[in-house]
């Protein structure tokens, strides 16, 4: 059984982290080591996770209650949860399924006098072409926050130079994982200082907590051996248990009821040390090998299978999504063939505000309902990739897999919804957007003046 995801760390990294957790370390020196491992040390803030960094950012911005945060419609549940926690309203930006980039017309339609910031996510190990979206954001003076949690593929990409903040993740299933940790690349010096000061007021993650995390993922890595996975999947399927839900639950970043207390912490010293080690020593040849494997699979499937994100930039295939008319049948066929595919239960579609139902993200909803993620990583040999492609092609002939192109289907879905629910082009509702309080005025807030509510 080829497992859905190979955890991208070695047992030596676990041993390093565990040993570090028992030593007294110089925290300031560790922070410097992390920053010096990054090409642009100035404005680099190490955090416990992207969730932590995003929560910290919204805390420091202190936007007026009810302000709107425009968000790429496909994200993880916790990002939406964090926006709500700060008294803000998330507004979905529907996506072009070929690039998973927000549609410019969706951005224009979403902007209102209450809009203050926009969160743009790069998905699947590629980069969304966000230049047109940033141009719109600049015109309306919106703070641009770039979610690069899935996009890290090397030190050459540090985030878009026109984004105020770029967030990169080194969580358990990410490339070059440190089994935790994140970097915020902040391009405004005043904002960076405010973030740094607020972050230092947070408690530090206990060493014992990170040590247990290291040991947990060492066990999960051992259990991901092919023969063990085959046995576990067989048992779960035999007794009718949801193996997919069990796996997704086991790798959740912050499980349990203490979510806010757990994310509002600085990273443990041992996590900082491991993050610096991973940035300094990671073999980025792994990313190149994964990219070649993913591109080979893409060539096999592109003629007959709809591939979301197929036109994104710098594809490295952190995950490999396909669209299926019958996702469960495709997953079952792949499991029968020895491939651990998944529908990705950690993702969600940002819901439309209750007073703006016309902002419903229809393309994103179709994507989430029909996506299946195929296993892809450097250890997957070409004959296995060919067998997996053959299974998907066979399911396509049975009508269980969505055929290209994606554009026509998305347009039809939107037209059908508009016919039944009415459609607003935004020409009247959003005329006041030019008066939106944007980054220039938020900058005044950084130096001590709170924006009017």
BANU-595064 format. One record per residue (C-alpha): residue in three letters; x, y, z. Coordinates in Angstrom, 1 decimal. Layout:
N
+------+--------+--------+--------+
| resn |      u |      v |      w |
+------+--------+--------+--------+
|  ALA |      X |      Y |      Z |
...
+------+--------+--------+--------+
REM end
This chain:
453
+------+--------+--------+--------+
| resn |      u |      v |      w |
+------+--------+--------+--------+
|  UNK |    0.0 |    0.0 |    0.0 |
|  UNK |    1.4 |    3.3 |   -1.0 |
|  UNK |    0.5 |    5.7 |    1.8 |
|  UNK |   -1.1 |    9.0 |    1.0 |
|  UNK |    1.7 |   11.2 |    2.4 |
|  UNK |    5.2 |   10.4 |    3.4 |
|  UNK |    6.2 |   12.5 |    6.5 |
|  UNK |    9.1 |   14.6 |    5.2 |
|  UNK |   11.6 |   14.2 |    8.1 |
|  UNK |   14.1 |   11.6 |    9.3 |
|  UNK |   14.5 |    9.9 |   12.6 |
|  UNK |   17.7 |   11.9 |   13.1 |
|  UNK |   15.6 |   15.0 |   13.2 |
|  UNK |   13.4 |   13.5 |   15.9 |
|  UNK |   16.5 |   12.6 |   17.9 |
|  UNK |   17.9 |   16.1 |   17.5 |
|  UNK |   14.7 |   17.7 |   18.7 |
|  UNK |   14.2 |   15.3 |   21.7 |
|  UNK |   17.8 |   15.9 |   22.8 |
|  UNK |   17.4 |   19.7 |   22.4 |
|  UNK |   14.3 |   19.6 |   24.5 |
|  UNK |   16.3 |   18.4 |   27.5 |
|  UNK |   19.1 |   21.0 |   27.2 |
|  UNK |   19.2 |   24.6 |   28.3 |
|  UNK |   19.4 |   26.6 |   25.1 |
|  UNK |   20.0 |   30.3 |   24.2 |
|  UNK |   16.6 |   31.3 |   22.9 |
|  UNK |   17.8 |   34.6 |   21.3 |
|  UNK |   20.6 |   32.8 |   19.5 |
|  UNK |   18.1 |   30.2 |   18.2 |
|  UNK |   15.8 |   32.9 |   16.8 |
|  UNK |   18.9 |   34.5 |   15.1 |
|  UNK |   19.8 |   31.1 |   13.6 |
|  UNK |   16.3 |   30.7 |   12.1 |
|  UNK |   16.3 |   34.2 |   10.7 |
|  UNK |   19.8 |   33.8 |    9.3 |
|  UNK |   18.6 |   30.6 |    7.6 |
|  UNK |   16.1 |   32.6 |    5.6 |
|  UNK |   17.3 |   34.8 |    2.7 |
|  UNK |   15.7 |   37.9 |    4.1 |
|  UNK |   16.4 |   37.9 |    7.8 |
|  UNK |   14.8 |   41.4 |    8.4 |
|  UNK |   11.1 |   41.1 |    8.9 |
|  UNK |   11.3 |   37.3 |    9.5 |
|  UNK |    9.3 |   36.3 |   12.6 |
|  UNK |    9.3 |   32.6 |   13.7 |
|  UNK |    6.0 |   31.4 |   15.1 |
|  UNK |    4.5 |   28.2 |   16.5 |
|  UNK |    2.3 |   27.8 |   13.4 |
|  UNK |    0.6 |   29.7 |   10.6 |
|  UNK |   -2.5 |   29.7 |   12.7 |
|  UNK |   -0.6 |   31.3 |   15.5 |
|  UNK |    0.9 |   33.9 |   13.2 |
|  UNK |   -2.4 |   34.7 |   11.6 |
|  UNK |   -4.1 |   35.1 |   15.0 |
|  UNK |   -1.2 |   37.3 |   16.1 |
|  UNK |   -1.5 |   39.5 |   13.0 |
|  UNK |   -5.2 |   40.1 |   13.4 |
|  UNK |   -4.6 |   40.8 |   17.1 |
|  UNK |   -2.1 |   43.5 |   16.2 |
|  UNK |   -4.1 |   45.0 |   13.4 |
|  UNK |   -7.1 |   45.4 |   15.7 |
|  UNK |   -9.5 |   46.0 |   12.8 |
|  UNK |  -12.9 |   47.5 |   13.5 |
|  UNK |  -15.5 |   45.0 |   14.6 |
|  UNK |  -17.5 |   43.8 |   11.6 |
|  UNK |  -14.7 |   44.5 |    9.1 |
|  UNK |  -14.5 |   42.1 |    6.2 |
|  UNK |  -11.5 |   39.9 |    5.4 |
|  UNK |  -11.6 |   38.6 |    1.9 |
|  UNK |  -10.2 |   35.1 |    1.6 |
|  UNK |   -9.4 |   32.5 |   -1.0 |
|  UNK |  -12.5 |   30.4 |   -0.8 |
|  UNK |  -10.6 |   27.1 |   -0.3 |
|  UNK |   -8.7 |   27.0 |    3.0 |
|  UNK |   -8.6 |   25.1 |    6.3 |
|  UNK |  -11.4 |   25.5 |    8.9 |
|  UNK |   -9.2 |   27.1 |   11.5 |
|  UNK |   -8.3 |   30.1 |    9.3 |
|  UNK |  -12.0 |   31.0 |    9.1 |
|  UNK |  -12.4 |   30.3 |   12.8 |
|  UNK |   -9.6 |   32.8 |   13.6 |
|  UNK |  -11.2 |   35.5 |   11.5 |
|  UNK |  -14.5 |   35.1 |   13.4 |
|  UNK |  -12.7 |   35.1 |   16.8 |
|  UNK |  -11.5 |   38.7 |   16.2 |
|  UNK |  -15.0 |   39.9 |   15.4 |
|  UNK |  -14.4 |   40.1 |   11.7 |
|  UNK |  -16.4 |   38.7 |    8.7 |
|  UNK |  -14.7 |   36.3 |    6.3 |
|  UNK |  -15.8 |   36.8 |    2.6 |
|  UNK |  -15.1 |   34.0 |    0.2 |
|  UNK |  -13.3 |   34.7 |   -3.1 |
|  UNK |  -14.3 |   32.0 |   -5.6 |
|  UNK |  -11.5 |   30.5 |   -7.6 |
|  UNK |  -10.5 |   29.6 |  -11.1 |
|  UNK |  -10.2 |   25.8 |  -10.8 |
|  UNK |   -7.3 |   25.7 |  -13.2 |
|  UNK |   -5.1 |   27.9 |  -11.1 |
|  UNK |   -7.0 |   27.9 |   -7.7 |
|  UNK |   -6.5 |   31.6 |   -7.8 |
|  UNK |   -9.4 |   34.0 |   -6.9 |
|  UNK |  -11.2 |   35.3 |   -9.9 |
|  UNK |  -10.6 |   39.0 |  -10.4 |
|  UNK |  -14.3 |   39.5 |  -11.0 |
|  UNK |  -15.0 |   37.7 |   -7.7 |
|  UNK |  -12.6 |   40.0 |   -5.9 |
|  UNK |  -14.2 |   43.2 |   -7.4 |
|  UNK |  -17.6 |   41.9 |   -6.4 |
|  UNK |  -16.5 |   41.1 |   -2.9 |
|  UNK |  -15.0 |   44.4 |   -2.0 |
|  UNK |  -17.3 |   46.6 |    0.1 |
|  UNK |  -16.8 |   49.7 |    2.3 |
|  UNK |  -16.1 |   47.3 |    5.2 |
|  UNK |  -13.2 |   45.4 |    3.4 |
|  UNK |   -9.9 |   45.8 |    5.1 |
|  UNK |   -7.7 |   42.9 |    4.1 |
|  UNK |   -7.3 |   40.0 |    1.6 |
|  UNK |   -5.9 |   36.6 |    2.3 |
|  UNK |   -4.5 |   34.8 |   -0.8 |
|  UNK |   -3.7 |   31.1 |   -0.5 |
|  UNK |   -1.3 |   29.1 |   -2.7 |
|  UNK |   -2.5 |   25.5 |   -2.8 |
|  UNK |   -1.1 |   22.0 |   -3.7 |
|  UNK |    2.6 |   22.9 |   -3.8 |
|  UNK |    2.3 |   25.5 |   -6.6 |
|  UNK |    1.9 |   29.3 |   -6.6 |
|  UNK |   -1.2 |   31.0 |   -7.7 |
|  UNK |   -0.7 |   33.9 |  -10.2 |
|  UNK |   -1.9 |   36.6 |   -7.8 |
|  UNK |   -0.4 |   39.7 |   -9.5 |
|  UNK |   -3.8 |   40.8 |  -10.9 |
|  UNK |   -5.4 |   40.3 |   -7.5 |
|  UNK |   -2.7 |   42.3 |   -5.7 |
|  UNK |   -3.2 |   45.1 |   -8.2 |
|  UNK |   -7.0 |   45.2 |   -7.3 |
|  UNK |   -6.1 |   45.1 |   -3.6 |
|  UNK |   -3.7 |   48.1 |   -4.1 |
|  UNK |   -6.4 |   50.1 |   -5.9 |
|  UNK |   -8.7 |   49.6 |   -2.9 |
|  UNK |   -6.0 |   49.9 |   -0.3 |
|  UNK |   -6.4 |   46.4 |    1.2 |
|  UNK |   -3.8 |   44.8 |    3.3 |
|  UNK |   -2.5 |   41.7 |    1.4 |
|  UNK |   -1.8 |   38.6 |    3.5 |
|  UNK |   -0.3 |   35.7 |    1.6 |
|  UNK |   -0.9 |   32.1 |    2.8 |
|  UNK |    2.1 |   30.1 |    1.6 |
|  UNK |    1.6 |   27.2 |    4.0 |
|  UNK |    1.4 |   24.6 |    1.1 |
|  UNK |    3.9 |   26.4 |   -1.2 |
|  UNK |    7.3 |   26.1 |    0.5 |
|  UNK |    9.6 |   24.4 |   -2.0 |
|  UNK |   12.9 |   26.1 |   -1.2 |
|  UNK |   14.5 |   29.3 |   -0.1 |
|  UNK |   14.2 |   31.0 |   -3.5 |
|  UNK |   10.5 |   31.9 |   -2.9 |
|  UNK |   10.0 |   34.1 |    0.1 |
|  UNK |    6.5 |   35.3 |   -0.8 |
|  UNK |    5.2 |   37.9 |   -3.2 |
|  UNK |    7.2 |   41.1 |   -2.8 |
|  UNK |    4.0 |   43.2 |   -2.8 |
|  UNK |    2.3 |   41.3 |    0.0 |
|  UNK |    2.5 |   43.0 |    3.4 |
|  UNK |    2.8 |   39.6 |    5.1 |
|  UNK |    3.7 |   36.1 |    3.7 |
|  UNK |    3.1 |   33.1 |    6.0 |
|  UNK |    5.0 |   29.8 |    5.5 |
|  UNK |    4.4 |   26.6 |    7.4 |
|  UNK |    6.7 |   23.8 |    8.6 |
|  UNK |    3.9 |   21.7 |   10.2 |
|  UNK |    3.9 |   17.9 |   10.3 |
|  UNK |    2.8 |   17.1 |    6.7 |
|  UNK |    4.6 |   20.0 |    5.0 |
|  UNK |    7.8 |   20.1 |    2.9 |
|  UNK |   10.9 |   20.2 |    5.1 |
|  UNK |    8.8 |   19.8 |    8.2 |
|  UNK |   10.1 |   20.7 |   11.6 |
|  UNK |    6.9 |   19.0 |   13.0 |
|  UNK |    5.8 |   22.5 |   13.8 |
|  UNK |    6.8 |   26.1 |   13.3 |
|  UNK |    6.1 |   28.8 |   10.8 |
|  UNK |    7.7 |   31.9 |    9.4 |
|  UNK |    6.0 |   35.3 |    8.9 |
|  UNK |    7.8 |   37.4 |    6.3 |
|  UNK |    6.7 |   41.0 |    7.2 |
|  UNK |    7.6 |   43.7 |    4.8 |
|  UNK |    6.5 |   46.8 |    6.8 |
|  UNK |    9.0 |   47.6 |    9.5 |
|  UNK |    6.5 |   49.2 |   11.9 |
|  UNK |    4.1 |   46.2 |   11.6 |
|  UNK |    7.0 |   43.8 |   12.1 |
|  UNK |    8.0 |   45.6 |   15.4 |
|  UNK |    4.4 |   45.5 |   16.6 |
|  UNK |    4.1 |   41.8 |   15.8 |
|  UNK |    7.4 |   41.0 |   17.5 |
|  UNK |    6.4 |   42.9 |   20.7 |
|  UNK |    3.0 |   41.3 |   20.9 |
|  UNK |    4.5 |   37.8 |   20.2 |
|  UNK |    7.0 |   38.2 |   23.1 |
|  UNK |    4.1 |   38.7 |   25.5 |
|  UNK |    2.8 |   35.1 |   24.7 |
|  UNK |    4.0 |   32.2 |   26.8 |
|  UNK |    6.5 |   29.8 |   25.4 |
|  UNK |    5.4 |   26.3 |   24.3 |
|  UNK |    6.4 |   23.8 |   27.0 |
|  UNK |    9.3 |   21.6 |   26.0 |
|  UNK |    7.5 |   18.5 |   27.1 |
|  UNK |    4.6 |   19.2 |   24.8 |
|  UNK |    6.9 |   19.5 |   21.7 |
|  UNK |    8.8 |   16.4 |   22.9 |
|  UNK |    5.6 |   14.4 |   22.9 |
|  UNK |    4.8 |   15.7 |   19.4 |
|  UNK |    8.1 |   14.5 |   18.1 |
|  UNK |    7.6 |   11.0 |   19.5 |
|  UNK |    4.0 |   10.9 |   18.2 |
|  UNK |    5.1 |   11.6 |   14.6 |
|  UNK |    8.1 |    9.2 |   14.9 |
|  UNK |    5.5 |    6.5 |   15.6 |
|  UNK |    3.3 |    7.7 |   12.8 |
|  UNK |    6.2 |    7.6 |   10.4 |
|  UNK |    7.0 |    4.0 |   11.5 |
|  UNK |    3.3 |    3.0 |   11.0 |
|  UNK |    3.4 |    4.5 |    7.5 |
|  UNK |    5.5 |    1.6 |    6.2 |
|  UNK |    3.7 |    0.0 |    3.3 |
|  UNK |    3.0 |   -3.4 |    4.9 |
|  UNK |    1.6 |   -1.8 |    8.1 |
|  UNK |   -0.6 |    0.6 |    6.2 |
|  UNK |   -2.0 |   -2.2 |    4.1 |
|  UNK |   -2.9 |   -4.1 |    7.2 |
|  UNK |   -4.5 |   -1.1 |    9.0 |
|  UNK |   -6.6 |   -0.2 |    6.0 |
|  UNK |   -7.7 |   -3.7 |    5.6 |
|  UNK |   -8.9 |   -3.9 |    9.2 |
|  UNK |  -10.7 |   -0.6 |    9.1 |
|  UNK |  -12.5 |   -1.5 |    5.8 |
|  UNK |  -13.4 |   -4.9 |    7.2 |
|  UNK |  -15.2 |   -3.5 |   10.3 |
|  UNK |  -16.7 |   -0.6 |    8.4 |
|  UNK |  -14.7 |    2.1 |   10.2 |
|  UNK |  -13.7 |    5.4 |    8.5 |
|  UNK |   -9.9 |    5.1 |    8.0 |
|  UNK |   -9.8 |    8.4 |    6.2 |
|  UNK |  -11.2 |   10.3 |    9.2 |
|  UNK |   -8.9 |    8.5 |   11.6 |
|  UNK |   -5.8 |    9.5 |    9.6 |
|  UNK |   -6.9 |   13.1 |    9.2 |
|  UNK |   -7.6 |   13.3 |   12.9 |
|  UNK |   -4.2 |   11.9 |   13.8 |
|  UNK |   -2.3 |   14.7 |   12.0 |
|  UNK |   -4.4 |   17.6 |   13.1 |
|  UNK |   -2.2 |   20.4 |   14.2 |
|  UNK |   -4.1 |   21.5 |   17.3 |
|  UNK |   -6.7 |   18.9 |   18.4 |
|  UNK |   -8.8 |   19.1 |   21.5 |
|  UNK |  -10.8 |   21.8 |   23.3 |
|  UNK |   -7.8 |   24.1 |   24.2 |
|  UNK |   -7.3 |   25.5 |   20.7 |
|  UNK |   -6.8 |   29.2 |   21.6 |
|  UNK |   -4.5 |   28.5 |   24.5 |
|  UNK |   -2.5 |   26.1 |   22.4 |
|  UNK |   -1.9 |   28.4 |   19.4 |
|  UNK |   -1.2 |   31.5 |   21.4 |
|  UNK |    2.3 |   30.5 |   22.3 |
|  UNK |    5.8 |   31.1 |   21.1 |
|  UNK |    7.6 |   28.0 |   19.7 |
|  UNK |    9.6 |   25.9 |   22.2 |
|  UNK |   13.4 |   26.4 |   22.1 |
|  UNK |   13.8 |   22.9 |   20.7 |
|  UNK |   11.4 |   23.6 |   17.9 |
|  UNK |   13.3 |   26.7 |   17.0 |
|  UNK |   16.5 |   24.7 |   17.0 |
|  UNK |   14.9 |   22.0 |   14.8 |
|  UNK |   13.5 |   24.6 |   12.4 |
|  UNK |   16.9 |   26.2 |   11.9 |
|  UNK |   18.4 |   22.7 |   11.3 |
|  UNK |   15.8 |   21.9 |    8.7 |
|  UNK |   16.2 |   25.1 |    6.8 |
|  UNK |   20.0 |   24.8 |    6.9 |
|  UNK |   20.3 |   21.1 |    6.0 |
|  UNK |   17.2 |   20.0 |    4.1 |
|  UNK |   17.8 |   18.2 |    0.8 |
|  UNK |   15.8 |   20.2 |   -1.7 |
|  UNK |   16.6 |   17.6 |   -4.3 |
|  UNK |   13.6 |   15.8 |   -2.8 |
|  UNK |   11.4 |   18.6 |   -4.0 |
|  UNK |   12.9 |   18.3 |   -7.5 |
|  UNK |   12.3 |   14.5 |   -7.5 |
|  UNK |    8.7 |   15.0 |   -6.3 |
|  UNK |    8.1 |   17.6 |   -9.0 |
|  UNK |    9.4 |   15.2 |  -11.7 |
|  UNK |    7.2 |   12.4 |  -10.4 |
|  UNK |    4.2 |   14.7 |  -10.2 |
|  UNK |    4.7 |   16.0 |  -13.7 |
|  UNK |    5.0 |   12.5 |  -15.1 |
|  UNK |    1.6 |   11.6 |  -13.5 |
|  UNK |    0.2 |   14.9 |  -14.8 |
|  UNK |    1.2 |   14.0 |  -18.3 |
|  UNK |   -0.5 |   10.6 |  -17.9 |
|  UNK |   -3.8 |   12.0 |  -16.7 |
|  UNK |   -4.2 |   15.4 |  -18.3 |
|  UNK |   -5.9 |   14.2 |  -21.5 |
|  UNK |   -8.7 |   12.4 |  -19.7 |
|  UNK |   -9.0 |   13.7 |  -16.1 |
|  UNK |   -9.8 |   17.2 |  -14.8 |
|  UNK |   -6.8 |   18.4 |  -12.8 |
|  UNK |   -7.5 |   21.4 |  -10.5 |
|  UNK |   -4.5 |   23.7 |  -10.2 |
|  UNK |   -3.0 |   22.4 |  -13.4 |
|  UNK |   -2.0 |   25.9 |  -14.5 |
|  UNK |   -0.5 |   27.2 |  -11.3 |
|  UNK |    3.0 |   28.5 |  -11.2 |
|  UNK |    6.1 |   26.5 |  -10.1 |
|  UNK |    4.2 |   23.2 |   -9.6 |
|  UNK |    6.0 |   21.0 |   -7.1 |
|  UNK |    3.0 |   18.6 |   -6.4 |
|  UNK |    3.0 |   18.8 |   -2.6 |
|  UNK |   -0.3 |   17.0 |   -3.2 |
|  UNK |   -1.9 |   15.8 |   -6.4 |
|  UNK |   -5.7 |   16.6 |   -6.8 |
|  UNK |   -8.1 |   15.1 |   -9.4 |
|  UNK |  -11.8 |   15.7 |   -9.8 |
|  UNK |  -14.2 |   12.8 |   -9.7 |
|  UNK |  -17.9 |   12.5 |  -10.3 |
|  UNK |  -17.9 |    9.7 |   -7.8 |
|  UNK |  -15.1 |   10.4 |   -5.3 |
|  UNK |  -15.8 |    7.4 |   -3.0 |
|  UNK |  -15.7 |    5.0 |   -5.9 |
|  UNK |  -12.4 |    6.4 |   -7.1 |
|  UNK |  -10.9 |    6.2 |   -3.6 |
|  UNK |  -12.1 |    2.6 |   -3.2 |
|  UNK |  -10.7 |    1.6 |   -6.6 |
|  UNK |   -7.3 |    3.1 |   -5.7 |
|  UNK |   -7.3 |    1.4 |   -2.3 |
|  UNK |   -8.0 |   -1.9 |   -4.0 |
|  UNK |   -5.0 |   -1.2 |   -6.2 |
|  UNK |   -2.7 |   -0.4 |   -3.3 |
|  UNK |   -2.9 |    3.4 |   -3.3 |
|  UNK |   -4.0 |    5.3 |   -0.2 |
|  UNK |   -6.0 |    8.2 |   -1.7 |
|  UNK |   -8.1 |   10.7 |    0.3 |
|  UNK |  -10.8 |   13.4 |   -0.2 |
|  UNK |   -9.0 |   15.8 |    2.2 |
|  UNK |  -11.3 |   16.4 |    5.1 |
|  UNK |   -9.2 |   19.2 |    6.6 |
|  UNK |  -10.2 |   21.7 |    3.8 |
|  UNK |  -13.4 |   23.8 |    3.8 |
|  UNK |  -15.1 |   26.4 |    1.6 |
|  UNK |  -15.3 |   29.8 |    3.3 |
|  UNK |  -19.0 |   30.4 |    3.8 |
|  UNK |  -20.7 |   33.6 |    2.4 |
|  UNK |  -21.7 |   36.2 |    5.0 |
|  UNK |  -25.4 |   35.8 |    5.9 |
|  UNK |  -26.2 |   39.2 |    4.5 |
|  UNK |  -24.3 |   38.6 |    1.2 |
|  UNK |  -25.5 |   35.2 |    0.0 |
|  UNK |  -24.6 |   36.1 |   -3.6 |
|  UNK |  -20.9 |   35.7 |   -2.5 |
|  UNK |  -21.3 |   32.0 |   -2.3 |
|  UNK |  -18.2 |   30.3 |   -3.8 |
|  UNK |  -19.7 |   27.9 |   -6.3 |
|  UNK |  -16.5 |   26.7 |   -8.0 |
|  UNK |  -14.8 |   26.1 |   -4.7 |
|  UNK |  -17.8 |   24.1 |   -3.4 |
|  UNK |  -17.7 |   21.9 |   -6.5 |
|  UNK |  -14.0 |   21.4 |   -6.0 |
|  UNK |  -14.4 |   20.3 |   -2.4 |
|  UNK |  -17.3 |   18.0 |   -3.2 |
|  UNK |  -15.4 |   16.2 |   -6.0 |
|  UNK |  -11.7 |   16.3 |   -5.3 |
|  UNK |   -9.6 |   13.3 |   -4.6 |
|  UNK |   -5.9 |   13.6 |   -3.6 |
|  UNK |   -3.5 |   10.9 |   -5.0 |
|  UNK |   -0.3 |    9.9 |   -3.2 |
|  UNK |    2.8 |   11.6 |   -4.7 |
|  UNK |    6.3 |   11.8 |   -3.3 |
|  UNK |    9.9 |   11.0 |   -4.3 |
|  UNK |    9.8 |    7.4 |   -3.0 |
|  UNK |    6.9 |    6.5 |   -5.4 |
|  UNK |    8.6 |    4.6 |   -8.3 |
|  UNK |    7.6 |    5.2 |  -11.9 |
|  UNK |    6.0 |    1.7 |  -12.3 |
|  UNK |    3.7 |    2.5 |   -9.3 |
|  UNK |    2.8 |    5.9 |  -10.8 |
|  UNK |    1.9 |    4.2 |  -14.1 |
|  UNK |   -0.3 |    1.7 |  -12.2 |
|  UNK |   -2.0 |    4.5 |  -10.3 |
|  UNK |   -2.6 |    6.4 |  -13.5 |
|  UNK |   -4.1 |    3.3 |  -15.1 |
|  UNK |   -6.6 |    2.9 |  -12.3 |
|  UNK |   -7.7 |    6.5 |  -12.6 |
|  UNK |   -8.0 |    6.2 |  -16.4 |
|  UNK |  -10.0 |    3.1 |  -15.9 |
|  UNK |  -12.4 |    4.9 |  -13.6 |
|  UNK |  -12.6 |    7.7 |  -16.1 |
|  UNK |  -13.9 |    5.2 |  -18.7 |
|  UNK |  -16.6 |    4.2 |  -16.2 |
|  UNK |  -17.6 |    7.8 |  -15.8 |
|  UNK |  -16.5 |    8.1 |  -12.2 |
|  UNK |  -13.9 |   10.7 |  -13.0 |
|  UNK |  -14.5 |   14.3 |  -14.2 |
|  UNK |  -13.2 |   15.0 |  -17.7 |
|  UNK |  -11.5 |   18.2 |  -18.7 |
|  UNK |  -12.0 |   21.1 |  -19.2 |
|  UNK |  -13.0 |   22.6 |  -15.8 |
|  UNK |  -13.9 |   26.1 |  -17.1 |
|  UNK |  -17.2 |   25.1 |  -18.8 |
|  UNK |  -18.4 |   23.2 |  -15.8 |
|  UNK |  -17.7 |   26.0 |  -13.4 |
|  UNK |  -19.4 |   28.6 |  -15.6 |
|  UNK |  -22.5 |   26.4 |  -15.9 |
|  UNK |  -22.6 |   25.9 |  -12.2 |
|  UNK |  -22.5 |   29.7 |  -11.6 |
|  UNK |  -25.1 |   30.4 |  -14.2 |
|  UNK |  -27.4 |   27.8 |  -12.7 |
|  UNK |  -27.0 |   29.3 |   -9.2 |
|  UNK |  -27.5 |   32.8 |  -10.5 |
|  UNK |  -30.7 |   31.8 |  -12.4 |
|  UNK |  -32.2 |   30.4 |   -9.2 |
|  UNK |  -31.0 |   32.8 |   -6.6 |
|  UNK |  -30.4 |   36.1 |   -8.4 |
|  UNK |  -27.0 |   37.7 |   -9.1 |
|  UNK |  -25.5 |   41.0 |   -8.1 |
|  UNK |  -22.7 |   42.5 |  -10.2 |
|  UNK |  -21.7 |   44.8 |   -7.4 |
|  UNK |  -21.9 |   48.0 |   -9.4 |
|  UNK |  -24.1 |   49.8 |   -6.8 |
|  UNK |  -23.3 |   47.9 |   -3.6 |
|  UNK |  -19.6 |   48.5 |   -3.7 |
|  UNK |  -19.3 |   52.0 |   -5.0 |
|  UNK |  -18.1 |   53.1 |   -1.6 |
|  UNK |  -15.1 |   50.7 |   -1.8 |
|  UNK |  -12.9 |   53.6 |   -2.9 |
|  UNK |  -13.3 |   55.0 |    0.6 |
|  UNK |  -12.2 |   51.8 |    2.3 |
|  UNK |   -9.7 |   52.3 |    5.1 |
|  UNK |   -6.7 |   50.4 |    3.8 |
|  UNK |   -3.1 |   49.8 |    4.7 |
|  UNK |   -2.0 |   53.4 |    4.7 |
|  UNK |   -4.5 |   54.2 |    7.5 |
|  UNK |   -3.8 |   51.0 |    9.3 |
|  UNK |   -0.2 |   52.1 |    9.3 |
|  UNK |   -1.3 |   55.1 |   11.5 |
|  UNK |   -2.7 |   52.5 |   13.9 |
|  UNK |    0.7 |   50.8 |   14.1 |
|  UNK |    2.2 |   53.9 |   15.6 |
|  UNK |   -0.5 |   54.4 |   18.2 |
|  UNK |   -3.7 |   55.7 |   16.7 |
|  UNK |   -6.6 |   53.3 |   16.7 |
|  UNK |   -8.8 |   53.4 |   13.6 |
|  UNK |  -12.3 |   54.6 |   14.1 |
|  UNK |  -15.0 |   51.8 |   14.6 |
+------+--------+--------+--------+
REM end
